[in-house]
Amino acid sequence: MRFPDRVALVTGASRGIGRDIALAIAREGADVAVTATTREGAAATAAAIQALGRRALALACRVERADDVAATFTEVAQVLGPVDLLVNNAGVSAPVPLLDMTEENWDLHMDVNAKSVFLCSQAAVRQMRAANRGGCIVNIGSIVGRNAIPQTLGYCASKAAVDHMTRVLAIELARHRIRVNCVAPGYIRTELIDSLVDEGKFSLQALERRTPQRRLGSGEDVARAVCYVASEDAGFMTGEVLVIDGGWSAYGYL
């Protein structure tokens, strides 16, 4: 097991990629705290972790609010112990054309996707430094941190911020034996993608044709990458953005 008797916290873990990451980390031996906007929303993931024989904690946390984040990390430390591994997964995507975009839409993306990384990382590092055994932070970015897509100004800008925050945190925290990396997924088959397909905003077949591997990724694909990056197998890796996109970014044609 890669994380025996370690304590992990995964934000936005009620479903989709976050849930798959939390379960994968638990299978590798960690006790896992999971957050959602409501405690009830995180409960099913926590129950699944407990079924694997690990301790789990379901928490309600608005990750863009400093008070919520502070309370969450305090409860994790009291119940499971100080956090060794943080996965900043919580995120939102609300595509809209520029001229229809509101200040609220911009703030939503920047707060949930970027500000949360600052708040949760700061809280985790305080515990990691106090425990004096190093630690690891994995941010979940996106290929749009580097690739521009129309009608996603807020989302693209916030994910680009996550890329660069990863590098800044990595070089600042290296002396404390805390590694910081980012996993940047491409198009992953989630409930969000399915809903956008149902709304006619995406064509599943077009996305698959555009991807060199001719398929969308799965939550398990992302979870395996997170487990690698967070483990000692990647012990000399910090400040990097690992792209998991089936070749989408490398492919230069429409």
Kinemage of the C-alpha trace (Angstrom):
@kinemage 1
@onewidth
@group {chain A} dominant
@subgroup {mainchain}
@vectorlist {calphas} color= white
{ca met a 1} P 0.000 0.000 0.000
{ca arg a 2} L 1.215 3.469 -0.874
{ca phe a 3} L -0.370 5.400 2.010
{ca pro a 4} L -0.436 3.123 5.045
{ca asp a 5} L -1.882 4.847 8.100
{ca arg a 6} L -1.812 8.256 6.452
{ca val a 7} L -4.610 10.806 6.659
{ca ala a 8} L -5.958 12.283 3.436
{ca leu a 9} L -8.544 14.946 2.715
{ca val a 10} L -10.288 15.105 -0.668
{ca thr a 11} L -12.503 18.091 -1.450
{ca gly a 12} L -15.539 17.809 -3.691
{ca ala a 13} L -15.727 14.050 -3.175
{ca ser a 14} L -19.461 13.385 -3.215
{ca arg a 15} L -19.375 11.998 -6.767
{ca gly a 16} L -17.420 11.805 -10.000
{ca ile a 17} L -13.666 12.262 -10.019
{ca gly a 18} L -13.476 13.265 -6.352
{ca arg a 19} L -15.255 10.131 -5.196
{ca asp a 20} L -13.018 7.917 -7.351
{ca ile a 21} L -9.910 9.628 -5.972
{ca ala a 22} L -11.044 9.225 -2.368
{ca leu a 23} L -11.754 5.523 -2.830
{ca ala a 24} L -8.456 4.900 -4.617
{ca ile a 25} L -6.516 6.568 -1.806
{ca ala a 26} L -8.396 4.510 0.784
{ca arg a 27} L -7.545 1.300 -1.080
{ca glu a 28} L -3.895 2.334 -0.755
{ca gly a 29} L -4.193 2.360 3.044
{ca ala a 30} L -5.158 5.922 3.985
{ca asp a 31} L -7.910 7.132 6.263
{ca val a 32} L -9.854 9.691 4.260
{ca ala a 33} L -11.908 12.772 5.059
{ca val a 34} L -14.218 13.825 2.241
{ca thr a 35} L -16.017 17.104 1.763
{ca ala a 36} L -19.091 18.237 -0.119
{ca thr a 37} L -21.322 21.277 0.209
{ca thr a 38} L -23.415 19.242 2.678
{ca arg a 39} L -22.395 16.500 5.086
{ca glu a 40} L -25.163 14.323 3.643
{ca gly a 41} L -23.630 14.734 0.196
{ca ala a 42} L -20.319 13.324 1.399
{ca ala a 43} L -21.844 10.521 3.474
{ca ala a 44} L -22.105 7.908 0.709
{ca thr a 45} L -18.433 8.268 -0.200
{ca ala a 46} L -17.441 8.039 3.457
{ca ala a 47} L -19.523 4.872 3.842
{ca ala a 48} L -17.810 3.329 0.812
{ca ile a 49} L -14.405 4.121 2.330
{ca gln a 50} L -15.418 2.501 5.617
{ca ala a 51} L -16.516 -0.579 3.684
{ca leu a 52} L -12.902 -0.858 2.517
{ca gly a 53} L -11.799 -1.086 6.148
{ca arg a 54} L -10.486 2.448 6.510
{ca arg a 55} L -11.633 5.276 8.752
{ca ala a 56} L -13.605 7.993 7.020
{ca leu a 57} L -15.135 11.338 7.845
{ca ala a 58} L -17.883 13.105 5.883
{ca leu a 59} L -17.797 16.881 6.152
{ca ala a 60} L -19.748 19.864 4.867
{ca cys a 61} L -17.389 22.550 3.627
{ca arg a 62} L -17.747 25.520 1.334
{ca val a 63} L -14.136 25.436 0.273
{ca glu a 64} L -14.148 29.076 -0.808
{ca arg a 65} L -14.962 30.238 2.749
{ca ala a 66} L -12.072 30.593 5.189
{ca asp a 67} L -14.162 29.840 8.283
{ca asp a 68} L -15.533 26.639 6.756
{ca val a 69} L -12.069 25.492 5.748
{ca ala a 70} L -10.604 26.180 9.196
{ca ala a 71} L -13.416 24.268 10.911
{ca thr a 72} L -13.045 21.356 8.495
{ca phe a 73} L -9.330 20.909 9.072
{ca thr a 74} L -9.779 21.219 12.828
{ca glu a 75} L -12.359 18.426 12.811
{ca val a 76} L -10.187 16.200 10.627
{ca ala a 77} L -7.230 16.613 12.983
{ca gln a 78} L -9.393 15.853 16.013
{ca val a 79} L -11.036 12.745 14.544
{ca leu a 80} L -8.484 11.233 12.137
{ca gly a 81} L -5.269 13.126 12.872
{ca pro a 82} L -3.315 15.799 10.989
{ca val a 83} L -3.578 15.758 7.216
{ca asp a 84} L -0.701 14.131 5.310
{ca leu a 85} L -2.253 14.315 1.848
{ca leu a 86} L -4.578 16.983 0.467
{ca val a 87} L -6.348 16.645 -2.868
{ca asn a 88} L -7.844 19.954 -3.998
{ca asn a 89} L -10.533 18.546 -6.268
{ca ala a 90} L -13.588 20.756 -5.674
{ca gly a 91} L -14.504 22.758 -8.745
{ca val a 92} L -17.269 24.240 -10.856
{ca ser a 93} L -17.803 24.884 -14.554
{ca ala a 94} L -20.495 27.211 -15.852
{ca pro a 95} L -19.752 27.989 -19.527
{ca val a 96} L -21.166 31.221 -20.905
{ca pro a 97} L -20.284 33.562 -23.813
{ca leu a 98} L -18.220 36.600 -22.874
{ca leu a 99} L -20.964 39.164 -23.519
{ca asp a 100} L -23.422 37.208 -21.375
{ca met a 101} L -20.928 36.624 -18.582
{ca thr a 102} L -21.633 38.242 -15.230
{ca glu a 103} L -19.361 39.258 -12.396
{ca glu a 104} L -21.003 36.515 -10.339
{ca asn a 105} L -19.989 33.904 -12.923
{ca trp a 106} L -16.372 35.113 -12.826
{ca asp a 107} L -16.312 35.147 -9.013
{ca leu a 108} L -17.846 31.666 -8.830
{ca his a 109} L -15.053 30.162 -10.907
{ca met a 110} L -12.239 32.035 -9.200
{ca asp a 111} L -13.568 31.368 -5.698
{ca val a 112} L -14.365 27.658 -5.992
{ca asn a 113} L -11.609 26.641 -8.400
{ca ala a 114} L -8.707 28.852 -7.291
{ca lys a 115} L -9.334 30.533 -3.950
{ca ser a 116} L -10.177 27.134 -2.440
{ca val a 117} L -6.712 25.856 -3.391
{ca phe a 118} L -5.128 28.726 -1.448
{ca leu a 119} L -7.340 28.268 1.625
{ca cys a 120} L -7.180 24.473 1.826
{ca ser a 121} L -3.465 24.300 1.047
{ca gln a 122} L -2.684 26.864 3.741
{ca ala a 123} L -4.702 24.914 6.314
{ca ala a 124} L -3.120 21.602 5.304
{ca val a 125} L 0.428 22.958 5.402
{ca arg a 126} L -0.073 24.259 8.931
{ca gln a 127} L -0.906 20.723 10.047
{ca met a 128} L 1.860 19.129 7.995
{ca arg a 129} L 4.500 21.451 9.420
{ca ala a 130} L 3.285 20.878 12.978
{ca ala a 131} L 3.398 17.099 12.492
{ca asn a 132} L 6.919 17.436 11.019
{ca arg a 133} L 6.695 14.450 8.686
{ca gly a 134} L 6.343 16.170 5.341
{ca gly a 135} L 3.280 15.855 3.181
{ca cys a 136} L 1.796 16.115 -0.252
{ca ile a 137} L -0.733 18.331 -2.027
{ca val a 138} L -2.292 17.353 -5.338
{ca asn a 139} L -4.340 19.969 -7.159
{ca ile a 140} L -6.846 18.895 -9.783
{ca gly a 141} L -6.452 21.249 -12.701
{ca ser a 142} L -7.567 20.837 -16.295
{ca ile a 143} L -6.210 20.860 -19.828
{ca val a 144} L -7.890 24.268 -20.153
{ca gly a 145} L -5.231 25.614 -17.814
{ca arg a 146} L -3.114 25.589 -20.993
{ca asn a 147} L -5.644 25.247 -23.821
{ca ala a 148} L -8.190 27.938 -24.636
{ca ile a 149} L -11.807 26.945 -25.235
{ca pro a 150} L -14.490 29.476 -26.226
{ca gln a 151} L -17.157 30.523 -23.703
{ca thr a 152} L -15.131 29.311 -20.719
{ca leu a 153} L -13.253 32.443 -19.691
{ca gly a 154} L -13.840 32.012 -15.953
{ca tyr a 155} L -13.089 28.304 -15.965
{ca cys a 156} L -9.954 28.612 -18.116
{ca ala a 157} L -8.597 31.519 -16.078
{ca ser a 158} L -9.186 29.745 -12.777
{ca lys a 159} L -7.528 26.527 -13.941
{ca ala a 160} L -4.546 28.454 -15.317
{ca ala a 161} L -4.264 29.950 -11.840
{ca val a 162} L -4.217 26.449 -10.342
{ca asp a 163} L -1.305 25.497 -12.620
{ca his a 164} L 0.793 28.428 -11.479
{ca met a 165} L -0.238 28.176 -7.828
{ca thr a 166} L 1.055 24.607 -7.951
{ca arg a 167} L 4.509 25.812 -9.001
{ca val a 168} L 4.663 28.616 -6.455
{ca leu a 169} L 3.590 26.357 -3.596
{ca ala a 170} L 6.020 23.644 -4.669
{ca ile a 171} L 9.108 25.818 -4.521
{ca glu a 172} L 8.025 27.519 -1.298
{ca leu a 173} L 7.230 24.297 0.543
{ca ala a 174} L 10.014 22.028 -0.704
{ca arg a 175} L 12.200 22.848 2.309
{ca his a 176} L 9.443 21.505 4.561
{ca arg a 177} L 9.402 18.191 2.660
{ca ile a 178} L 5.965 19.010 1.252
{ca arg a 179} L 5.514 18.214 -2.429
{ca val a 180} L 2.896 19.996 -4.558
{ca asn a 181} L 1.799 18.807 -7.989
{ca cys a 182} L -1.191 19.129 -10.280
{ca val a 183} L -3.080 16.492 -12.240
{ca ala a 184} L -4.780 18.061 -15.263
{ca pro a 185} L -7.506 15.885 -16.780
{ca gly a 186} L -8.904 16.235 -20.252
{ca tyr a 187} L -12.466 15.196 -21.017
{ca ile a 188} L -13.539 12.718 -18.351
{ca arg a 189} L -16.858 10.862 -18.525
{ca thr a 190} L -18.705 12.258 -15.513
{ca glu a 191} L -22.248 13.265 -14.639
{ca leu a 192} L -21.316 16.833 -15.637
{ca ile a 193} L -20.228 15.775 -19.126
{ca asp a 194} L -23.358 13.634 -19.509
{ca ser a 195} L -25.562 16.564 -18.505
{ca leu a 196} L -23.825 18.883 -20.988
{ca val a 197} L -24.311 16.252 -23.691
{ca asp a 198} L -28.001 16.003 -22.775
{ca glu a 199} L -28.281 19.804 -23.025
{ca gly a 200} L -26.764 19.727 -26.501
{ca lys a 201} L -23.635 21.656 -25.470
{ca phe a 202} L -21.316 18.746 -26.247
{ca ser a 203} L -21.320 15.863 -28.691
{ca leu a 204} L -19.979 12.715 -27.080
{ca gln a 205} L -19.046 11.257 -30.467
{ca ala a 206} L -17.209 14.438 -31.467
{ca leu a 207} L -15.213 14.444 -28.241
{ca glu a 208} L -14.236 10.822 -28.756
{ca arg a 209} L -13.204 11.449 -32.379
{ca arg a 210} L -11.091 14.452 -31.319
{ca thr a 211} L -9.241 12.392 -28.684
{ca pro a 212} L -6.407 10.286 -30.179
{ca gln a 213} L -7.237 7.370 -27.881
{ca arg a 214} L -10.813 7.567 -29.213
{ca arg a 215} L -12.405 7.567 -25.796
{ca leu a 216} L -13.112 9.851 -22.876
{ca gly a 217} L -11.203 9.311 -19.673
{ca ser a 218} L -12.663 7.800 -16.528
{ca gly a 219} L -12.526 8.861 -12.916
{ca glu a 220} L -10.338 5.843 -12.297
{ca asp a 221} L -7.819 7.141 -14.851
{ca val a 222} L -7.492 10.357 -12.868
{ca ala a 223} L -7.458 8.556 -9.514
{ca arg a 224} L -4.568 6.326 -10.579
{ca ala a 225} L -2.584 9.385 -11.634
{ca val a 226} L -3.276 11.086 -8.295
{ca cys a 227} L -2.134 8.017 -6.360
{ca tyr a 228} L 1.109 7.920 -8.354
{ca val a 229} L 1.834 11.631 -7.925
{ca ala a 230} L 1.054 11.482 -4.188
{ca ser a 231} L 3.183 8.399 -3.549
{ca glu a 232} L 6.895 7.940 -2.971
{ca asp a 233} L 7.073 6.570 -6.526
{ca ala a 234} L 7.045 10.265 -7.472
{ca gly a 235} L 9.143 11.357 -4.520
{ca phe a 236} L 11.407 13.639 -6.604
{ca met a 237} L 8.496 15.226 -8.467
{ca thr a 238} L 7.201 18.608 -7.359
{ca gly a 239} L 5.876 21.689 -9.120
{ca glu a 240} L 4.664 19.675 -12.110
{ca val a 241} L 1.396 19.546 -14.035
{ca leu a 242} L 0.653 15.992 -15.170
{ca val a 243} L -1.770 15.942 -18.112
{ca ile a 244} L -4.206 13.014 -18.350
{ca asp a 245} L -6.128 13.561 -21.577
{ca gly a 246} L -5.736 10.641 -23.972
{ca gly a 247} L -3.514 12.743 -26.224
{ca trp a 248} L -5.967 15.658 -26.641
{ca ser a 249} L -3.404 18.401 -25.946
{ca ala a 250} L -0.728 16.802 -28.134
{ca tyr a 251} L -3.048 16.499 -31.125
{ca gly a 252} L -2.780 19.602 -33.290
{ca tyr a 253} L -5.694 19.049 -35.661
{ca leu a 254} L -9.446 19.495 -35.314
